[in-house]
Every structure is written in C-alpha cells, then in structure tokens.
Amino acid sequence: MEFIKDPMAIEVRSFEIIKPYIEKLNLSEEETKIYSRIIHASGDVDYAPIIRIHKDVVASMKKALLSGCKIYTDVEMVRTGINKRKLASWGGSVECKIADPEIAKYAKEHGITRSIAAMRHFGKELDGAIVAIGNAPTALFEVIRLMNEENIRPAAIIGTPVGFVGAAESKDLLIAESKVPYITVTGTKGGSPIAASCINGCGSGKDTGFCGMYPLWKMCECVSEKGVETWNEIKTFVKLYKIYEKIKKYLKKIHKIL
C-alpha cells in the first residue's frame, strides 16, 4: 500500500484537505491558521461552524508571546502540546500546577477541583499571560470568576474544555462575559489538543515563527497554483522554504551586528 511518509508532506496534504471546509467562512489569514490547526488536531471538520474567535485575540496573543509571556494551563496534556522550545526563544514558559501536592491539599480542604485550586493559586500571575484550558470546565469557570471578582486580566483565554458536565456552559459564559479576547468552541467538543493547537496556530507566522511552518496556507496555495503533481516536488518546496528561514535568521544576526 502506498502512503505518504514524509512528515512535512503529510501536514501540507492535511491542510489542503481541510481548506475546502473553511474557505467559505470569510476568515482572515490569521483566523484561517487557527481554524486549520483546530481541525487538523481533532481530525474533525465539524469543528468549522462551532469555533468562536474574538476579533482581537490574534493581536493580543502575538503581542503577549513576543513579549515573553507565560502560558498557564489546566492540565499537563495542554502543556505538553505547546511548542515550548519556540516559546522559550521569546523568553516565555508554560506553567501547570495540577499535579502539585499543595494544590491537591488545598483542593481537598476546600472541596473543590484541583483545576479550580490551580487557577486560584495563579491569581494575579494570570495578568498579561495566556490561559489555555483544554480539559476542565471548572478551571474556566474559575478564570471567569477571577476576571469578574478580582479584576484579573489575562492577555487572552483559550477555553476549550471537553465533556458533558459544565463544558458547554463554561464556554457559553466565556463568550458572554469575558473581559479579554478568547478562542473557544461551542458545545461539548474540545480537549487538550484543541487548546494546544490554538496556541501553536496563533503563534505561527512570519512575525513569530512559532510553529516553524509559516506560511502553511501560502505553501499549499503555491503548490496548487503551480500544478505540483508529485510529493517529491512538495518536499523540495518545503526544503527550499527551510533554507529561506535559515538565511533570514542569519540576516537578522548580521543586521544586529551592524
């Protein structure tokens, strides 16, 4: 059986397949990246009509990422899915306290989930940071409470908790009451890969280079326009792009020296 083995070619082909499902949604280039990443991470094109992106979220997240902000997650799975190497290159890091013994102790003493306890523990640290919640609705409810009652202001909230108890309600509340830009999906769908994909999708681009794949959609369009018929040609295209990225880095270093 013939199948694609090259990782880059697989990703390029995936985005080609996704494109027809979102091209009629009148999305901006930045929104297209996020929608594409979410659908790619989930393998589910039915996400397209339920994604909700605040109009200012991309600008807010990119500004925060480039300034070296921290990203606070509800569970380790979200933290694991984020491109931490690139984040570190900007001075940022990812924090998750769900497994911290002190958090577990506090949660037990107060009769709350560890996710609530962790967000409560972060408190003012969330100001100017990015909050990424992919599992626990209770964590999202707590962040909304912190905004309403304690005037906490993250740079942005990724709220995609999954499940049948509180998930849809927490995301509806985020849309209705959030004081800051957000990305979410309505209903019961969501999950840690979705939250991580929002970070990686929003961070991709010529100004951040966060996921190292900018500009995937332009690459796909170029491939389509030039009538590429073989995956070997696509692989060559990708290799040339990688060389271009390396040259650009060297030019930046030279510019700093001069």
Secondary structure, 3 states (H helix, E strand, C coil): CCCCCCHHHHHHHHHHHHHHHHCCCCCCHHHHHHHHHHHHHHCCHHHHHHEEECCCHHHHHHHHHHCCCEEEECCHHHHHHCCHHHHHHCCCEEECCCCCHHHHHHHHHHCCCHHHHHHHHHHHHHCCCEEEECCCHHHHHHHHHHHHHHCCCCCEEEECCCCCCCHHHHHHHHHHHCCCCEEEECCCCCCHHHHHHHHHHHHCCCCCCCCCCCCHHHHHHHHHHCCCCCHHHHHHHHHHHHHHHHHHHHHHHHHHHC
